Each structure stands twice: as structure tokens, then as C-alpha cells.
Amino acid sequence: MATSALDRAAPGSRPARTRSRAKEPIITARGLTKMYGTFTAVDRLNLDVYPGEIFGLLGPNGAGKTTTILMMLGLSEPTSGEVRVAGLDPTRRPLDVKRRVGYLPDDAGFYPTLTGRQNLRYTARLNSLARGTAEDRISTVLAQVGLADRADDRVETYSRGMRQRLGIADALVKDPDILILDEPTVAIDPIGVAEMLDLMRRLVQGRGIALLLASHLLDQVQSVCDRVGIFSAGRLINVGSVDELARRYGGDRSEILVGVEAAPRTDAAAIGARLASQPGVVAVEPRPMSGDGDLNWALTLDPKASESETRAAVLRAILADGLLLTRLTRTSPSLDQIYRTAVEGHLATKGRVEVRSTEPGTGTQTSGGRRPRSVGRRASRRGPSARKGERR
């Protein structure tokens, strides 16, 4: 078998850890494609993920995120193209890749009659960890995910959020260089989601690992990810930070947020009409009242008008009405707006689609071709033992 340019390690060797070196990607895909017959699930994917970052793979269910992850783990063989994980080819060396990667699927499977600690001991044995090392590491990761006080309770007594946190502990037992989370916060309550997102930040900051988060939940991706890859119908449309994507897909649209202090006789409708009459304002949208009781409006501005002059006119109108201004700030497009703009532009393009990557030291990557159809989620669901074996 010919050796690819992406091969970085000789068989049987383990590449040096790269946690402290953010210049070299720890996950690299070039032209990665997966087809099922004539159906294209992942279409010529070019991607780099670096140590010390949280990378969000953003797309709806069926966009091809999970198929991409399975190829990275060596659980599905690419139709064409290449992927390297920690310098290893997952197709040729899947077990070595699994030793370097911690994986949490969208529904972690554990033995329900065993305790959390016992489930982690099973994982440690699968990874050939010495008993003393395993026990110390298990106690450490259980504390990291906030399950130290429930470690010796049966998993069947855990909530879904607790099982997902146990899944992260399970992935960390092997001390991985990469953590891949596939929809980790689905069906978790808001407090559990906040705890999960905070845990992701702490893991990356404390360990310097690379974290790949596949999700369709835009607000969560926006709140935690350093960079985002917009995924649609098997294609990676664009990559960058949220700010970079906002500049790329914001177009000429400009919006400012206006807030005033609410008083007992404040007429919100009259204020909204007053704001709409100001020069350069083309639309006014009321926003939910903030926690301190302020009234808020989002003003969409005419791109041909001067933003500074419009802001000055709004300020004069507020003061002339004897109102107390609490905010007058420019807002960027939300990730929801960015995603819709990007996908609509992609679906309208039947020719080449350019994927710009803004990671340090790389230039523009281009892939072209036809627009593929979307792909469904995995149809099969296996039991706990199969899922645990798959996750290693």
C-alpha cells in the first residue's frame, strides 16, 4: 500500500504528543468522501483541527457530521480522500487512533447495574491500564466531571445529564489527545447544559487537548467554540470564528440595539414608532425585556445611510422624549443568521463551492462539485456492550 503524504508515523510508532504545539493540526482531512451507492454522505471534506481549541462542526441532523466522525475513528472507511488523527490513518490503524481519541456518542451506553466507577474500570481494562494508574485516573476524571459523590451508585439511577458527564469521564480515562463529542447536550435540562459547556471549556484549558463538538444547537456552539465549521448536506461550507463568519456572511446588514429604562407610564409602542421614524432606520423589532426591566429594540439600518448619523438621531429622539437610555450598541449577526445565510447561498450554488479556512498558517482551501443530498442519521442502535466496544 502506498504511503500518503498525510502519513506521519511509521507502523507501530506513536507520534509525540502535540498538546502544547498549536501550529500543527491534530486532525486533518483532505478530500474526505463517503458514498453509499450513488448517495454522497460526506463530500470532499477539507478540515484541520488544532490542539487547545474547541472546534464546532455545526449542521442539522443528517448533514453528515456523525459519518465524518465515524471515518475519523476508523469505524467507517472513506470512499476516497484521506484523514489523519494524531498523525495516524484511522483506516489502517484504528486501534491506535482509539487510544488517542476519547469519543462520546449522542447517547452514551453503559451497563446500568454497574456503578459509574465500575463502568470506568471496565474501560480502563479495555485500554490495558495498570490497576494503580487506572484507579488514580478514574478518581481524577470523576472529580473533573462532578460525579465523585455519585461514583459508587448504579448508573441506572443517573439522570441523562449525569450519564453524559460519565461518558466524558469514560472518554478521559485513557488520557486522550483529542475529545470528540457528538450531540452531547441533546435532551439535557438547561442547568445540565450549562454545566456540560463549562466542563468542555475547563477540559480544553486545563489539558490542552483538541475538542471536536458536533452539534445542531447554534447557541451552544456559539457560546463555547473557538472556531466553527458550517456543515450542510455533506459539504463543509465555511470555517472560522463566529466573528469572522459574521463578517463574511453579514453582508451590508447593520443592526443596533437600543434600550431604555421602563417607567410605569412608558408607552413601548410609541417609542418603537418614534425609533422607526428616525433617518436611516428601515426596521424596528421589539426584543424581550431584560432582567433589569429595560425595554429593548433592534433597529435595522439602511446600508446606504451613515450609521453614526443614525445613532446620533436615535440618541436625540430618546433624550427629547425624556427617556433614560440604558444601551445603544451595535450588534453582530447571530450564528443562526450566519448559518441560514451560508446555507442558502450554498444551496443556490450548483457549481464550485469555496471553503475558506482561517486557522493560523493556512490559506484558502477550495473544493468544488455538485450539490449533494442530505443523509440520515445512523439507523442502527446497538446495546451497551457493542457501544462500549465501538467507543474505544
C-alpha positions as CSV (number, residue, x, y, z in Angstrom):
1,M,0.0,0.0,0.0
2,A,1.4,3.4,-1.0
3,T,2.2,5.8,1.8
4,S,0.2,9.0,1.7
5,A,1.7,12.5,2.2
6,L,-0.5,12.7,5.3
7,D,1.2,9.7,6.9
8,R,3.3,11.0,9.7
9,A,4.3,7.9,11.7
10,A,5.8,4.6,10.9
11,P,3.7,1.5,11.7
12,G,4.0,0.6,15.4
13,S,5.2,4.0,16.5
14,R,3.3,6.6,18.5
15,P,3.8,10.2,17.4
16,A,5.0,12.6,20.0
17,R,2.1,14.4,21.8
18,T,1.3,17.8,20.3
19,R,-0.8,19.4,23.1
20,S,1.5,22.3,23.5
21,R,2.1,22.9,19.8
22,A,-0.9,24.6,18.2
23,K,0.8,25.2,14.9
24,E,0.3,21.7,13.6
25,P,-3.2,20.3,13.3
26,I,-4.0,17.1,15.2
27,I,-6.9,16.2,12.9
28,T,-6.5,16.7,9.1
29,A,-8.9,15.7,6.3
30,R,-8.3,16.2,2.7
31,G,-10.9,15.4,0.1
32,L,-12.6,13.1,2.6
33,T,-15.7,11.5,0.9
34,K,-18.2,8.8,1.9
35,M,-20.7,7.4,-0.5
36,Y,-23.4,4.8,-0.1
37,G,-24.0,3.6,-3.6
38,T,-24.8,6.7,-5.5
39,F,-25.7,8.7,-2.4
40,T,-23.0,11.1,-1.1
41,A,-23.0,11.4,2.7
42,V,-19.7,13.4,3.0
43,D,-18.4,15.3,0.0
44,R,-14.7,16.1,-0.3
45,L,-14.2,17.4,3.2
46,N,-11.1,19.6,3.9
47,L,-10.6,20.2,7.6
48,D,-8.0,21.0,10.2
49,V,-8.5,20.9,14.0
50,Y,-5.7,22.1,16.3
51,P,-4.7,21.2,19.9
52,G,-6.0,23.6,22.5
53,E,-9.2,24.6,20.6
54,I,-12.9,23.7,20.7
55,F,-14.0,23.2,17.1
56,G,-17.7,23.1,16.4
57,L,-19.0,21.0,13.5
58,L,-22.3,22.7,13.0
59,G,-25.2,21.3,11.0
60,P,-28.7,19.8,11.2
61,N,-29.3,16.1,11.9
62,G,-28.4,14.3,8.6
63,A,-25.8,16.8,7.5
64,G,-23.0,14.3,7.6
65,K,-21.4,15.1,11.0
66,T,-21.6,11.7,12.5
67,T,-20.5,10.0,9.3
68,T,-17.4,12.3,9.4
69,I,-16.7,11.3,13.0
70,L,-17.0,7.6,12.2
71,M,-14.4,7.9,9.5
72,M,-12.1,9.8,11.9
73,L,-12.4,6.9,14.4
74,G,-11.8,4.2,11.8
75,L,-15.4,2.9,12.3
76,S,-16.3,3.6,8.7
77,E,-13.9,3.5,5.7
78,P,-13.8,6.5,3.3
79,T,-14.8,6.1,-0.3
80,S,-12.0,8.5,-1.2
81,G,-9.8,11.1,0.3
82,E,-7.7,10.9,3.4
83,V,-8.0,11.7,7.1
84,R,-5.2,11.7,9.8
85,V,-5.9,11.8,13.5
86,A,-2.8,12.4,15.7
87,G,-0.8,11.6,12.7
88,L,-2.4,8.2,12.2
89,D,-4.5,6.7,9.4
90,P,-7.8,5.5,11.1
91,T,-8.4,3.0,8.3
92,R,-5.1,1.3,8.7
93,R,-4.5,1.8,12.4
94,P,-8.0,2.1,14.1
95,L,-6.9,0.7,17.5
96,D,-4.0,3.2,17.7
97,V,-6.4,6.0,16.9
98,K,-8.9,4.9,19.5
99,R,-6.1,5.0,22.1
100,R,-5.5,8.7,21.3
101,V,-9.2,9.8,21.0
102,G,-11.9,9.9,23.6
103,Y,-15.3,9.6,21.9
104,L,-18.8,10.4,23.4
105,P,-21.7,9.4,21.1
106,D,-25.0,11.2,21.2
107,D,-26.4,8.5,23.6
108,A,-23.7,7.0,25.8
109,G,-24.2,3.3,26.6
110,F,-23.2,1.9,30.0
111,Y,-24.0,-1.2,32.0
112,P,-26.9,0.1,34.1
113,T,-26.4,-2.3,37.0
114,L,-22.8,-1.4,37.5
115,T,-21.7,1.8,39.3
116,G,-20.1,4.7,37.5
117,R,-16.7,3.7,38.9
118,Q,-17.1,0.1,37.8
119,N,-18.0,1.1,34.2
120,L,-14.8,3.2,34.1
121,R,-12.8,0.3,35.4
122,Y,-14.1,-1.8,32.5
123,T,-12.9,1.0,30.1
124,A,-9.5,1.1,31.8
125,R,-9.1,-2.7,31.4
126,L,-10.0,-2.4,27.7
127,N,-7.2,0.2,27.3
128,S,-4.7,-2.0,29.2
129,L,-4.2,0.5,32.0
130,A,-2.3,-0.8,35.1
131,R,-4.6,-1.1,38.1
132,G,-2.9,1.6,40.2
133,T,-2.8,4.0,37.3
134,A,-6.4,3.3,36.5
135,E,-7.7,3.9,40.0
136,D,-5.9,7.2,40.3
137,R,-7.1,8.3,36.9
138,I,-10.7,7.2,37.5
139,S,-10.9,9.2,40.7
140,T,-9.4,12.2,38.9
141,V,-11.8,12.2,36.0
142,L,-14.9,11.5,38.2
143,A,-14.0,14.6,40.2
144,Q,-13.4,16.6,37.0
145,V,-16.9,15.9,35.7
146,G,-18.6,16.4,39.1
147,L,-19.5,12.8,39.8
148,A,-17.2,12.0,42.7
149,D,-20.1,11.8,45.1
150,R,-22.2,9.5,42.9
151,A,-19.3,7.4,41.6
152,D,-20.4,4.3,43.5
153,D,-24.1,4.5,42.7
154,R,-25.5,2.3,39.9
155,V,-25.7,4.0,36.5
156,E,-29.4,3.2,36.3
157,T,-30.0,5.8,39.0
158,Y,-28.3,8.5,36.9
159,S,-30.1,11.3,35.0
160,R,-29.3,11.7,31.3
161,G,-27.1,14.6,32.1
162,M,-25.1,12.6,34.6
163,R,-24.7,9.7,32.1
164,Q,-23.4,12.2,29.6
165,R,-20.9,13.5,32.1
166,L,-19.9,9.9,32.9
167,G,-19.4,9.5,29.2
168,I,-16.9,12.3,29.2
169,A,-15.2,10.7,32.2
170,D,-15.2,7.4,30.3
171,A,-13.5,9.1,27.3
172,L,-10.9,10.8,29.5
173,V,-9.8,7.7,31.3
174,K,-7.3,6.8,28.5
175,D,-5.8,10.4,28.8
176,P,-6.6,11.2,25.2
177,D,-5.1,13.9,23.0
178,I,-8.5,14.5,21.3
179,L,-12.0,14.5,22.6
180,I,-14.9,14.1,20.1
181,L,-18.4,14.8,21.4
182,D,-21.4,14.0,19.1
183,E,-24.5,16.0,20.2
184,P,-23.6,15.7,23.9
185,T,-26.3,18.1,25.3
186,V,-29.4,16.7,23.5
187,A,-32.3,16.2,25.9
188,I,-30.4,17.6,28.9
189,D,-32.0,20.3,31.1
190,P,-30.7,23.9,30.9
191,I,-28.7,23.6,34.1
192,G,-27.1,20.4,32.8
193,V,-26.3,22.0,29.5
194,A,-24.5,24.9,31.2
195,E,-22.5,22.5,33.4
196,M,-21.6,20.5,30.3
197,L,-20.4,23.6,28.3
198,D,-18.4,24.8,31.3
199,L,-16.8,21.3,31.6
200,M,-15.7,21.5,27.9
201,R,-14.0,24.8,28.5
202,R,-12.2,23.6,31.6
203,L,-11.0,20.4,29.9
204,V,-9.5,22.3,27.0
205,Q,-7.9,25.0,29.1
206,G,-6.6,22.5,31.7
207,R,-5.4,19.7,29.5
208,G,-4.7,21.5,26.2
209,I,-6.5,18.8,24.2
210,A,-8.4,19.3,21.0
211,L,-12.2,19.1,21.3
212,L,-14.4,18.5,18.3
213,L,-18.0,19.2,19.1
214,A,-20.7,18.1,16.6
215,S,-24.0,19.8,17.2
216,H,-27.1,21.3,15.6
217,L,-27.7,23.6,18.6
218,L,-26.4,27.0,17.4
219,D,-26.5,28.9,20.6
220,Q,-24.4,26.3,22.4
221,V,-21.8,26.2,19.6
222,Q,-21.6,30.0,19.6
223,S,-21.1,30.1,23.3
224,V,-18.2,27.6,23.6
225,C,-16.4,27.1,20.3
226,D,-13.2,28.9,19.2
227,R,-13.9,28.1,15.5
228,V,-17.0,26.8,13.7
229,G,-17.3,24.7,10.5
230,I,-20.7,25.1,8.8
231,F,-21.8,21.8,7.5
232,S,-24.7,21.2,5.2
233,A,-25.7,18.2,3.0
234,G,-22.4,16.6,3.3
235,R,-20.4,19.7,2.5
236,L,-18.3,21.9,4.7
237,I,-19.3,25.4,3.5
238,N,-17.0,27.6,5.5
239,V,-14.8,27.7,8.6
240,G,-13.8,30.5,11.0
241,S,-14.6,32.1,14.3
242,V,-18.1,33.4,14.8
243,D,-16.8,37.0,14.4
244,E,-15.1,36.0,11.1
245,L,-18.2,34.2,9.8
246,A,-20.3,37.2,10.8
247,R,-18.1,39.5,8.7
248,R,-18.2,37.0,5.8
249,Y,-22.0,36.5,5.8
250,G,-23.2,39.7,7.4
251,G,-23.4,41.4,4.1
252,D,-24.4,45.1,4.3
253,R,-26.8,44.4,7.1
254,S,-26.2,46.6,10.1
255,E,-28.2,46.5,13.4
256,I,-28.1,48.4,16.6
257,L,-29.7,47.6,19.9
258,V,-31.5,50.4,21.8
259,G,-32.6,50.1,25.4
260,V,-34.5,52.5,27.7
261,E,-35.4,52.3,31.3
262,A,-39.1,51.3,31.7
263,A,-41.3,53.5,33.9
264,P,-44.9,52.9,34.9
265,R,-46.4,55.0,32.1
266,T,-43.8,54.2,29.4
267,D,-45.5,53.6,26.1
268,A,-43.4,50.9,24.4
269,A,-45.4,51.1,21.1
270,A,-45.0,54.9,20.9
271,I,-41.3,54.6,21.5
272,G,-41.0,51.9,18.8
273,A,-42.8,54.1,16.3
274,R,-40.6,57.1,17.2
275,L,-37.4,55.0,16.6
276,A,-38.8,53.7,13.3
277,S,-39.2,57.3,12.1
278,Q,-35.5,58.2,12.5
279,P,-33.4,58.7,9.4
280,G,-31.6,55.6,8.3
281,V,-33.8,53.1,10.2
282,V,-35.5,50.6,8.0
283,A,-37.0,48.2,10.6
284,V,-37.6,48.1,14.3
285,E,-38.1,44.8,16.2
286,P,-39.0,44.7,19.9
287,R,-36.7,42.5,21.9
288,P,-37.6,40.7,25.2
289,M,-37.4,42.8,28.3
290,S,-34.1,42.4,30.0
291,G,-33.7,41.2,33.6
292,D,-33.4,44.7,34.9
293,G,-36.7,45.7,33.4
294,D,-35.3,47.7,30.5
295,L,-37.3,47.9,27.2
296,N,-35.2,46.9,24.1
297,W,-35.5,47.3,20.4
298,A,-33.3,46.0,17.5
299,L,-33.0,48.6,14.7
300,T,-32.0,47.5,11.2
301,L,-30.2,50.3,9.4
302,D,-30.1,51.3,5.8
303,P,-26.7,50.2,4.5
304,K,-26.6,53.4,2.4
305,A,-27.1,55.7,5.4
306,S,-24.4,56.8,7.8
307,E,-24.5,54.6,10.9
308,S,-23.0,57.3,13.1
309,E,-25.7,59.9,12.0
310,T,-28.5,57.4,12.6
311,R,-27.2,56.6,16.1
312,A,-27.0,60.4,16.8
313,A,-30.6,60.8,15.6
314,V,-31.8,57.9,17.8
315,L,-30.0,59.4,20.8
316,R,-31.6,62.8,20.3
317,A,-35.0,61.3,20.0
318,I,-34.7,59.3,23.2
319,L,-33.4,62.3,25.2
320,A,-36.1,64.6,23.7
321,D,-38.8,62.3,25.0
322,G,-37.3,62.5,28.5
323,L,-36.3,58.8,28.5
324,L,-33.3,57.3,30.2
325,L,-31.1,55.5,27.6
326,T,-29.6,52.3,29.0
327,R,-27.9,50.9,25.9
328,L,-27.1,51.9,22.3
329,T,-24.8,49.3,20.8
330,R,-24.0,47.7,17.5
331,T,-24.9,44.0,17.3
332,S,-23.3,41.3,15.1
333,P,-25.4,38.7,13.2
334,S,-26.2,35.7,15.4
335,L,-24.9,32.3,14.5
336,D,-28.4,31.4,13.5
337,Q,-28.4,34.3,10.9
338,I,-24.9,33.4,9.8
339,Y,-25.9,29.7,9.3
340,R,-29.1,30.5,7.3
341,T,-27.2,32.9,5.0
342,A,-24.4,30.5,4.4
343,V,-26.6,27.5,3.7
344,E,-29.0,29.5,1.5
345,G,-26.0,30.7,-0.5
346,H,-24.6,27.1,-0.7
347,L,-27.9,25.6,-1.9
348,A,-28.2,28.3,-4.5
349,T,-24.8,27.5,-5.9
350,K,-24.7,24.5,-8.2
351,G,-21.1,24.9,-9.3
352,R,-17.9,25.2,-7.2
353,V,-18.1,25.9,-3.5
354,E,-15.1,27.7,-1.9
355,V,-14.3,26.8,1.6
356,R,-12.2,29.4,3.4
357,S,-10.3,28.3,6.4
358,T,-8.9,30.9,8.8
359,E,-6.8,28.7,11.1
360,P,-3.3,30.1,11.7
361,G,-0.8,29.4,8.9
362,T,-3.2,28.1,6.3
363,G,-4.7,29.7,3.2
364,T,-7.9,29.3,1.3
365,Q,-9.0,25.7,0.6
366,T,-11.2,25.1,-2.4
367,S,-13.3,22.1,-3.2
368,G,-15.9,22.0,-6.0
369,G,-18.6,19.9,-7.4
370,R,-22.3,19.3,-7.4
371,R,-24.6,19.8,-4.5
372,P,-25.2,16.5,-2.7
373,R,-28.4,15.5,-1.0
374,S,-28.6,15.2,2.8
375,V,-28.0,12.0,4.7
376,G,-29.9,10.5,7.5
377,R,-28.6,9.5,11.0
378,R,-27.3,6.1,11.7
379,A,-30.2,3.7,11.5
380,S,-28.9,1.0,13.9
381,R,-28.7,1.2,17.7
382,R,-26.6,-1.4,19.5
383,G,-26.6,-2.5,23.1
384,P,-24.3,-1.3,25.8
385,S,-21.5,-3.8,25.2
386,A,-21.4,-3.1,21.5
387,R,-21.5,0.6,22.0
388,K,-18.7,0.5,24.6
389,G,-16.5,-1.6,22.3
390,E,-17.3,0.9,19.4
391,R,-16.4,3.8,21.6
392,R,-12.9,2.6,22.3
